[in-house]
Protein backbone atom coordinates (compact mmCIF):
# COMPACT_ATOMS: atom_id res chain seq x y z
CA UNK A 1 0.00 0.00 0.00
CA UNK A 2 1.45 3.36 -1.06
CA UNK A 3 2.05 6.40 1.10
CA UNK A 4 -0.93 8.21 -0.44
CA UNK A 5 -3.32 5.36 0.39
CA UNK A 6 -1.95 5.13 3.91
CA UNK A 7 -2.38 8.90 4.35
CA UNK A 8 -6.01 8.61 3.29
CA UNK A 9 -6.49 5.79 5.78
CA UNK A 10 -4.90 7.87 8.55
CA UNK A 11 -7.19 10.78 7.68
CA UNK A 12 -10.25 8.58 8.28
CA UNK A 13 -9.14 8.20 11.89
CA UNK A 14 -8.35 11.91 12.28
CA UNK A 15 -11.60 13.63 11.24
CA UNK A 16 -15.01 13.26 12.84
CA UNK A 17 -17.27 16.08 11.60
CA UNK A 18 -20.59 16.41 13.50
CA UNK A 19 -23.44 14.89 11.55
CA UNK A 20 -25.75 16.55 10.89
CA UNK A 21 -24.22 20.02 10.98
CA UNK A 22 -25.48 22.29 13.77
CA UNK A 23 -26.07 25.24 11.42
CA UNK A 24 -26.65 26.18 7.81
CA UNK A 25 -25.76 29.25 5.77
CA UNK A 26 -28.28 31.25 3.76
CA UNK A 27 -27.99 34.28 1.54
CA UNK A 28 -30.27 37.14 2.55
CA UNK A 29 -32.41 38.46 -0.30
CA UNK A 30 -32.37 42.08 0.82
CA UNK A 31 -28.62 42.68 0.56
CA UNK A 32 -27.04 39.37 -0.47
CA UNK A 33 -25.31 39.00 2.89
CA UNK A 34 -24.55 35.49 4.19
CA UNK A 35 -26.17 34.60 7.51
CA UNK A 36 -25.91 31.51 9.71
CA UNK A 37 -29.05 29.78 10.94
CA UNK A 38 -29.00 27.25 13.76
CA UNK A 39 -30.38 23.78 13.04
CA UNK A 40 -30.01 22.56 16.62
CA UNK A 41 -32.06 23.91 19.51
CA UNK A 42 -29.07 23.81 21.85
CA UNK A 43 -26.89 25.90 19.52
CA UNK A 44 -27.83 29.60 19.64
CA UNK A 45 -26.52 31.68 16.75
CA UNK A 46 -27.49 35.36 16.44
CA UNK A 47 -29.65 36.52 13.58
CA UNK A 48 -28.13 38.12 10.51
CA UNK A 49 -28.64 41.66 11.81
CA UNK A 50 -25.83 41.30 14.37
CA UNK A 51 -23.26 43.95 13.27
CA UNK A 52 -20.43 42.21 15.15
CA UNK A 53 -20.73 38.87 13.30
CA UNK A 54 -19.83 38.47 9.64
CA UNK A 55 -20.34 35.15 7.89
CA UNK A 56 -17.93 34.48 5.01
CA UNK A 57 -18.09 31.76 2.37
CA UNK A 58 -14.57 31.38 0.97
CA UNK A 59 -13.42 29.31 -1.98
CA UNK A 60 -10.12 27.47 -1.55
CA UNK A 61 -7.50 26.65 -4.17
CA UNK A 62 -8.76 23.04 -4.08
CA UNK A 63 -12.25 24.11 -5.13
CA UNK A 64 -14.07 23.76 -1.81
CA UNK A 65 -16.22 26.48 -0.25
CA UNK A 66 -15.67 26.84 3.45
CA UNK A 67 -17.60 28.86 6.02
CA UNK A 68 -15.95 31.28 8.44
CA UNK A 69 -17.35 33.37 11.30
CA UNK A 70 -15.65 36.71 11.89
CA UNK A 71 -16.48 38.20 15.30
CA UNK A 72 -15.45 41.82 15.63
CA UNK A 73 -14.44 43.53 18.86
CA UNK A 74 -14.37 47.35 18.57
CA UNK A 75 -11.65 47.54 21.24
CA UNK A 76 -9.35 44.90 19.72
CA UNK A 77 -5.77 45.44 18.64
CA UNK A 78 -5.09 41.83 17.59
CA UNK A 79 -6.99 39.13 15.72
CA UNK A 80 -7.12 35.40 16.52
CA UNK A 81 -7.49 32.82 13.74
CA UNK A 82 -8.98 29.76 15.43
CA UNK A 83 -8.60 26.21 14.02
CA UNK A 84 -10.88 23.90 16.01
CA UNK A 85 -10.72 20.24 17.03
CA UNK A 86 -11.96 17.30 15.00
CA UNK A 87 -15.45 16.70 16.43
CA UNK A 88 -16.97 20.20 16.40
CA UNK A 89 -18.30 22.79 13.99
CA UNK A 90 -18.84 26.55 14.15
CA UNK A 91 -22.35 26.24 15.56
CA UNK A 92 -21.07 24.42 18.64
CA UNK A 93 -18.14 26.79 19.08
CA UNK A 94 -19.98 30.09 18.69
CA UNK A 95 -20.46 30.67 22.44
CA UNK A 96 -16.76 29.97 23.09
CA UNK A 97 -15.79 32.41 20.34
CA UNK A 98 -17.91 35.13 21.93
CA UNK A 99 -16.28 34.57 25.33
CA UNK A 100 -12.77 34.64 23.86
CA UNK A 101 -13.55 37.77 21.88
CA UNK A 102 -14.73 39.58 25.03
CA UNK A 103 -12.23 38.28 27.59
CA UNK A 104 -9.15 38.48 25.38
CA UNK A 105 -10.27 41.73 23.71
CA UNK A 106 -9.53 40.42 20.23
CA UNK A 107 -11.23 40.00 16.89
CA UNK A 108 -11.75 36.31 16.20
CA UNK A 109 -12.05 34.37 12.95
CA UNK A 110 -13.16 30.74 13.23
CA UNK A 111 -13.73 28.49 10.25
CA UNK A 112 -15.00 25.02 9.39
CA UNK A 113 -12.70 22.67 7.49
CA UNK A 114 -13.82 21.16 4.22
CA UNK A 115 -16.57 18.66 5.03
CA UNK A 116 -17.38 20.25 8.40
CA UNK A 117 -20.51 22.25 9.17
CA UNK A 118 -21.75 24.00 6.02
CA UNK A 119 -18.37 23.77 4.27
CA UNK A 120 -18.24 21.68 1.11
CA UNK A 121 -15.81 18.90 0.20
CA UNK A 122 -14.28 16.16 2.30
CA UNK A 123 -11.88 16.56 5.23
CA UNK A 124 -8.25 15.74 4.55
CA UNK A 125 -4.84 17.01 5.58
CA UNK A 126 -4.28 18.74 2.24
CA UNK A 127 -7.73 20.33 2.34
CA UNK A 128 -7.20 21.77 5.83
CA UNK A 129 -3.99 23.41 4.63
CA UNK A 130 -5.85 24.97 1.70
CA UNK A 131 -8.67 25.96 4.05
CA UNK A 132 -6.52 27.95 6.48
CA UNK A 133 -4.58 29.59 3.65
CA UNK A 134 -7.86 30.78 2.10
CA UNK A 135 -9.12 32.12 5.43
CA UNK A 136 -5.85 33.97 6.02
CA UNK A 137 -6.13 35.51 2.56
CA UNK A 138 -9.68 36.63 3.44
CA UNK A 139 -8.44 38.21 6.67
CA UNK A 140 -5.85 40.16 4.72
CA UNK A 141 -7.98 41.34 1.81
CA UNK A 142 -11.45 41.73 3.33
CA UNK A 143 -10.75 42.40 7.01
CA UNK A 144 -7.48 44.33 6.70
CA UNK A 145 -5.55 42.09 9.13
CA UNK A 146 -1.79 41.80 8.65
CA UNK A 147 0.35 38.95 9.97
CA UNK A 148 1.97 41.34 12.46
CA UNK A 149 -1.43 41.66 14.19
CA UNK A 150 -2.42 37.99 13.99
CA UNK A 151 -2.34 35.17 16.53
CA UNK A 152 -2.92 31.64 15.22
CA UNK A 153 -4.79 29.28 17.56
CA UNK A 154 -4.87 25.53 16.95
CA UNK A 155 -6.80 23.04 19.06
CA UNK A 156 -6.06 19.31 18.81
CA UNK A 157 -6.08 18.39 15.10
CA UNK A 158 -6.32 22.14 14.40
CA UNK A 159 -2.68 22.40 15.43
CA UNK A 160 -1.85 20.85 12.03
CA UNK A 161 -3.12 23.65 9.77
CA UNK A 162 -2.08 26.21 12.41
CA UNK A 163 1.59 25.20 12.33
CA UNK A 164 1.46 24.76 8.56
CA UNK A 165 0.55 28.44 8.17
CA UNK A 166 2.67 29.68 11.07
CA UNK A 167 5.81 28.19 9.51
CA UNK A 168 5.18 30.37 6.43
CA UNK A 169 4.62 33.70 8.20
CA UNK A 170 7.90 35.21 9.49
CA UNK A 171 6.26 38.26 11.12
CA UNK A 172 3.38 36.50 12.85
CA UNK A 173 2.56 37.91 16.29
CA UNK A 174 2.04 34.61 18.15
CA UNK A 175 0.80 31.00 18.16
CA UNK A 176 -1.35 29.10 20.67
CA UNK A 177 -1.28 25.29 20.64
CA UNK A 178 -4.16 23.82 22.65
CA UNK A 179 -4.04 20.04 23.27
CA UNK A 180 -1.85 19.86 20.17
CA UNK A 181 -0.34 16.79 18.52
CA UNK A 182 3.22 15.96 17.53
CA UNK A 183 1.87 14.02 14.53
CA UNK A 184 -1.10 11.86 13.65
CA UNK A 185 0.62 8.50 13.98
CA UNK A 186 2.19 9.50 17.27
CA UNK A 187 -1.34 9.83 18.62
CA UNK A 188 -2.66 6.57 17.19
CA UNK A 189 0.33 4.27 17.55
CA UNK A 190 2.70 6.07 19.95
CA UNK A 191 5.58 5.70 17.49
CA UNK A 192 8.80 7.65 17.88
CA UNK A 193 9.67 8.03 14.21
CA UNK A 194 8.14 9.84 11.23
CA UNK A 195 6.84 7.90 8.24
CA UNK A 196 5.89 9.06 4.76
CA UNK A 197 2.21 8.35 5.41
CA UNK A 198 2.10 10.23 8.72
CA UNK A 199 -0.15 13.30 8.82
CA UNK A 200 0.33 16.66 10.52
CA UNK A 201 4.02 16.29 11.27
CA UNK A 202 4.02 19.20 13.71
CA UNK A 203 7.15 17.86 15.36
CA UNK A 204 9.07 19.19 12.35
CA UNK A 205 7.10 22.33 11.60
CA UNK A 206 7.28 23.79 15.12
CA UNK A 207 11.01 24.45 14.57
CA UNK A 208 10.18 26.78 11.66
CA UNK A 209 7.87 29.04 13.67
CA UNK A 210 9.64 32.32 14.45
CA UNK A 211 7.10 33.90 16.83
CA UNK A 212 6.30 33.22 20.51
CA UNK A 213 4.43 29.93 20.98
CA UNK A 214 2.14 29.22 23.94
CA UNK A 215 1.38 25.55 24.62
CA UNK A 216 -1.69 24.56 26.69
CA UNK A 217 -2.28 20.93 27.63
CA UNK A 218 -4.11 18.91 30.26
CA UNK A 219 -2.06 16.54 32.38
CA UNK A 220 -4.82 13.89 32.24
CA UNK A 221 -5.52 14.11 28.51
CA UNK A 222 -6.39 10.54 27.49
CA UNK A 223 -6.78 11.36 23.78
CA UNK A 224 -3.56 13.28 23.12
CA UNK A 225 -1.04 12.57 25.85
CA UNK A 226 0.53 15.51 27.67
CA UNK A 227 3.90 14.45 26.23
CA UNK A 228 2.76 15.82 22.85
CA UNK A 229 2.34 19.30 24.25
CA UNK A 230 5.57 19.08 26.19
CA UNK A 231 7.44 17.91 23.09
CA UNK A 232 6.18 20.83 21.04
CA UNK A 233 7.05 23.31 23.79
CA UNK A 234 10.61 21.97 24.05
CA UNK A 235 11.11 22.25 20.30
CA UNK A 236 9.72 25.78 19.92
CA UNK A 237 12.25 28.43 18.90
CA UNK A 238 10.60 31.08 21.08
CA UNK A 239 8.56 29.24 23.73
CA UNK A 240 6.21 31.18 25.97
CA UNK A 241 5.61 29.96 29.53
CA UNK A 242 3.39 26.85 29.02
CA UNK A 243 0.15 26.09 30.82
CA UNK A 244 -0.11 22.53 32.10
CA UNK A 245 -3.62 22.22 33.54
CA UNK A 246 -3.52 19.69 36.36
CA UNK A 247 -6.32 17.16 35.94
CA UNK A 248 -7.37 18.66 32.61
CA UNK A 249 -8.58 16.36 29.84
CA UNK A 250 -8.80 16.79 26.10
CA UNK A 251 -12.06 18.74 25.71
CA UNK A 252 -12.55 20.58 28.99
CA UNK A 253 -9.61 22.95 29.42
CA UNK A 254 -11.80 26.02 28.84
CA UNK A 255 -13.60 25.24 32.10
CA UNK A 256 -10.50 25.85 34.22
CA UNK A 257 -9.92 29.43 35.48
CA UNK A 258 -6.20 29.20 34.68
CA UNK A 259 -7.05 28.76 30.99
CA UNK A 260 -8.48 32.21 30.40
CA UNK A 261 -6.07 33.90 32.84
CA UNK A 262 -3.02 32.52 31.07
CA UNK A 263 -4.44 33.31 27.64
CA UNK A 264 -5.13 36.89 28.71
CA UNK A 265 -1.56 37.24 29.89
CA UNK A 266 -0.23 35.89 26.59
CA UNK A 267 -2.40 38.19 24.47
CA UNK A 268 -1.47 41.18 26.65
CA UNK A 269 2.23 40.51 26.13
CA UNK A 270 1.70 40.05 22.39
CA UNK A 271 -0.11 43.41 22.30
CA UNK A 272 2.87 45.10 23.91
CA UNK A 273 5.37 43.43 21.62
CA UNK A 274 6.74 45.68 18.88
CA UNK A 275 9.26 45.16 16.10
CA UNK A 276 11.76 47.15 18.15
CA UNK A 277 11.24 44.80 21.09
CA UNK A 278 11.82 41.73 18.96
CA UNK A 279 14.97 43.20 17.43
CA UNK A 280 16.28 43.97 20.91
CA UNK A 281 15.76 40.32 21.88
CA UNK A 282 17.71 39.19 18.83
CA UNK A 283 20.44 41.72 19.60
CA UNK A 284 20.75 40.36 23.15
CA UNK A 285 20.86 36.75 21.94
CA UNK A 286 23.57 37.52 19.38
CA UNK A 287 25.44 39.73 21.88
CA UNK A 288 25.59 42.64 19.45
CA UNK A 289 26.98 45.97 20.61
CA UNK A 290 27.01 49.46 19.05
CA UNK A 291 30.05 50.36 16.96
CA UNK A 292 32.72 52.03 19.11
CA UNK A 293 33.11 55.79 18.70
CA UNK A 294 36.92 55.64 18.40
CA UNK A 295 39.10 53.29 16.37
CA UNK A 296 40.54 50.39 18.36
CA UNK A 297 44.26 50.42 19.05
CA UNK A 298 44.77 47.29 16.95
CA UNK A 299 42.96 46.16 13.86
CA UNK A 300 42.70 42.92 11.97
CA UNK A 301 42.70 43.69 8.29
CA UNK A 302 43.44 41.46 5.32
CA UNK A 303 45.23 44.25 3.50
CA UNK A 304 47.50 47.09 4.50
CA UNK A 305 45.40 50.16 5.14
CA UNK A 306 45.10 52.78 7.85
CA UNK A 307 41.29 52.68 8.01
CA UNK A 308 40.00 50.37 10.75
CA UNK A 309 36.57 50.59 9.13
CA UNK A 310 37.51 48.97 5.84
CA UNK A 311 35.10 46.36 4.51
CA UNK A 312 37.60 43.53 4.80
CA UNK A 313 38.18 44.00 8.54
CA UNK A 314 37.18 41.02 10.62
CA UNK A 315 35.32 43.24 13.08
CA UNK A 316 33.08 44.73 10.39
CA UNK A 317 32.48 41.39 8.69
CA UNK A 318 31.37 39.84 11.96
CA UNK A 319 28.98 42.73 12.59
CA UNK A 320 27.51 42.50 9.10
CA UNK A 321 27.01 38.75 9.45
CA UNK A 322 25.30 39.20 12.80
CA UNK A 323 23.06 42.00 11.48
CA UNK A 324 22.05 39.90 8.50
CA UNK A 325 21.22 36.97 10.77
CA UNK A 326 19.13 39.23 13.00
CA UNK A 327 17.23 40.58 10.03
CA UNK A 328 16.53 37.10 8.64
CA UNK A 329 15.32 35.83 12.02
CA UNK A 330 12.84 38.64 12.39
CA UNK A 331 11.75 38.65 8.76
CA UNK A 332 12.71 42.32 8.48
CA UNK A 333 14.70 44.18 5.86
CA UNK A 334 18.42 43.86 6.63
CA UNK A 335 19.12 47.53 6.02
CA UNK A 336 16.37 48.59 8.40
CA UNK A 337 17.63 46.22 11.09
CA UNK A 338 21.16 47.48 10.71
CA UNK A 339 20.05 51.08 10.97
CA UNK A 340 18.34 50.36 14.26
CA UNK A 341 21.12 48.29 15.78
CA UNK A 342 23.96 50.73 15.13
CA UNK A 343 22.17 53.71 16.70
N, C-alpha and C positions, 0 to 999 in steps of 0.2 A: 504493500500500500504506500503510495507516494506521500510526500510532505503535504501537498495541497489537500488530499483526501483526509489525512490525519488532522489537519488544521480545521477542516469543516466538522469533523467528528468532535474535536475539542470545543468548538464553538457551540455545539448542541448542548454541552454541559455547562456552558458559561452564561447563557442568556435565557431568562424566564420572564418574558413580557406578560403583564397582567392580561387575562382574557376573561371577559371582554374588557375593552378600554374603559376607563372611568370618566371619559369626557369625549366630546366630539367638537369639531371646528366647523363653523358656518360663516358664510360671507353675508354681511348685512346689506340689504337692498338699498338703504338710504344713502350710504356713502362708500360701499364696497369694502368696509373694514372687516377684518377677520375677528370673530369673537369665539370664545370657548364656552361650551354648554355642558354642564355636568350630566352624566348618565347614571350616576349612583347617588342615592339619597344621602349617604354619609360623606360625600365629597362636595363641599360647598365651593363654588367658583363664582366670583362676582359677575354681574351682567356686563354687557359690552360698553356701558356708559361710564365705566370706571376709568378716569383719566390717568391713573397711575399703573395700569396694566395694558400692555400692548401685546397682541398675539401676532406672531410672525409665522408665515409658511415659507420655508427656504428650500430652494432646490440645490442639491449637492452635485459634485462633479461626476458622481456615479448614477445620476438620474433619479434619485429618490427625493421626495418632498417631506421635510421634517418640520415639526412644530416646535416653536420656542415661545416661552413666556418671558417678557421683559418687564420687570417691576421697577419702577422709578422711585427714587427717594430724593426729594428736592434739596436735602441737606448733604447729599453724598459727595465725596471727593473721589472715591474709587468704585470700581465695578467688579462684581464676582461673576465668573462664568462657571456654573455648577453642572457637573456631570454625575448623574445619580447612579445608584446601585442597580442590580440586575432584575429585581422583582417589583419595580415600582414604575409609575408613569407620572406625568405632570399633575394630573388631577389629585393624586394622593399626596403629592409633595407641596401643593400650593400653600397650605397653612404654614409649613416649615419655611418656605421662601419668604412669606410675609414677616415671620418672626425674625429671620436673619436680616432682612432688609431694614427692619426697625432697630433691632438691637445692635447691629454692626454699623449702622448708618452708611449703607452702601446701596448702589443699584445692583440688581441681580438678574442675570439671564440664565434660565434653566431651559433645557431642551430634551426632547425625546429622541432616542436613537431610532434609526430605521427599523420599522417593525414594532415599535413601542407606541402606545397611545394612538394618536391619530396620524402618526408618521407612516409613510408608505415604505415598501420594501421589506427586506428580511434582515434581522440582526446578524452582523458578522464583525470580525475585527477590522477588516478593511473598510466596511461601511461606517463604523464608529469614528474612524480617523477622518473620513470624508465629511461626516456629520459635524464634528467639532470645528473643522477647518471652515466649513460653510457658515457656521454660527459666528465664528470669530470675524469672518469677512463682513457679515451683517452688522456686527457691533461696530466695526470700523466705519463702514460706509453709511449706514442708516442711523446709528446712535452716536456717532462721533467719539467713540472710545478708542484710545491708543493703547498700545501694549504697556507703556509706562504707567498707566492708570488701571491696570487689569490684574486681578488675582484669579488664578485658576484653582478650582476646587473639584477634587475627584474622590468619590465615595466608592469603595469596594471595586467592582469591575470598572467604574468610571475613572479609576486611577490610570487605566490604560490610555484612553484618548487624552486625558489631562497631561500625562507626561510626554505623549507623542507631540502635542502642540507646544508644551513648555520647552522642550529640547530645541525647538525651532525659533524661539523668540528670545533674543539676547538681552532685551531691555524690559522684560516682564517684571512687574512689581513683586509678585510673590506666588507661592503654590501651597495649597493645603491638601494633604493626603489623609483621607479619613478611612480607616479600616482597609488600607490599600494592600495590594498583592505584589509579590516579587515577580511572579509570572503565573500563567494559568496552570501549567503542569505542577508547579510547586505547591499549588493549593490542592489539586486532585490526588497527586501521587507522592508528595513530599520528596521529590527528587532534588539533588543538589547540583545538577548540571543542566545546561540549556540544550534543547534539541531543535531541529529545523521546523518541526511541527508544533512547537510551543507557541502560545499566544500571549500577547501583552508582556513582553520581556522588559518589564520595568526595571529589573535589576541592572540592566545595561543603560537604559535611557536616563535614569536618575543622575548619572555622572555628567550628563550633558546640560543639566539645568543650571543656569548661572545666577538665579535669584534665590532669596531666602525660601526655605522649604520647611513648613510646619507639618509634623506627623502626629496624628491622633489615632490611638488604638486602645481597645479594651483588653485588659489582661486575661479575661475569661472568654475571649472570642473563640467559639468552637467551629466557626466556618472558615475564617482566615486567621490562623494562629498569630499571636502577638509577635512572634519572631519575624514575620513579614514586615510589619511596621518598623521594628527595630533594625532590620537589615537595610531598609530604605533610608532610615535616618542616619545610619553609620556611613552610608555611601554618598550622602548628599554633599555637594561642594560647599554650600552655605547653609548648614542646618540651623534651624531655629529651635529653641528649647521645646522638646516634645511634650505631649500630654499623654501619659499612660493612665487610663481611667481604671482604677482598681475595681474589679468585679464587673466591669463593663463587657457586654457581649458584642454581637455583630451589628445589630439593628436598633440598639437602644441608647447610644451614647449621647444623643441630644437631650435625654431626660436628666442627665447629671449636671448639677450647677457649674462644675468646673469646665464643662464643654464650652458654654457661651462666654464664661469669664476669660478663658484662655484665648478663644477666638477674638474677643474684643481687644485683648492686649496685642495680639498679632496684627490685627488690622490697624490699630492705633499706631504701632511702630512703623507699619508700611506707609501710613499717611505721612509720617514725619520724615520718611526717608527721601532724600533728594539725590540727584546725580552727583552733587558735590560731596555728599556724605559717602556714597559708594566709592567714589574716587579716593577719598581719604582712607577708607578701609584698605583699598588695594595698595595705596602708597605705604601704609603701615606694614602690610604683609610683605611687600617687596623691600622694605627698609630704605625707601627713597628719601633723599634729603635735597634741599635747595642748593643750587650751584653756589659755591663760595664766592664772596665778593672780590677776593684778592687771589692772584695766581699762587698755586702751591710752590714751595721752595724747590721741589723736584718734580719733574714730569716724566712720563713714559710715552715716548713718541717713536714711531717707526721710521721717521726721517728727521734729519737735522733741521730744526727750525726753532725760532725763539718764541713762538706763540703757543702757550699751553693749551689754547682752545682749538687747535687744529683738528680737523675731522678724523685724523688717524690716531689721535690720542686714545689710549685705553680707557681713560676716565670717561671721555665723551661717548665712546662706543658703548660702554656699559650702561650709561644713562639712557642713551637712545634705545637700546635693547629693552631696558626696564620699562621705559615710557610706552614703547610699542606693545609690550606684553600687557601693561595696565589698560591700554586702550582696547585691545582685543578682548580682554576679560570682561570689560564693561560694555562692549558693543558700541563704544563711542568712537568718534573720529580721532585719529592719533594726534593730529595737530592741535585739536581742541584740548585733549588731555594734557599734552605737553605744555600748552600755554598756561593751564591751571597749575600744574605741578611745579613749574619753575618760578612762580610768583613768590 
